[in-house]
């Protein structure tokens, strides 16, 4: 009877260790890339964008001039800025 109790106790202690080693750790925070000395700007769409390049004045489609931030993170490298 003592042997049976000892075996059950050993199996119950060993089981949580096995399940913990099989699980992969999940990091709830997204991966953040190191900043390269840029600045945050307010885009014309109302979103904040992080850009590393200088602010330039470029001609727009209507013949006027618009301020744009260059070398921005994300899918658009040049983003029109809100004045």
Protein Blocks (a to p, Z undefined) as FASTA:
>chain_A
ZZmmmmmmmmmmmmmmmmmmmpccddfbdcddddehiacdddfkopacddfbdcdddddf
kopacdddehiehjbfbdcddZZ
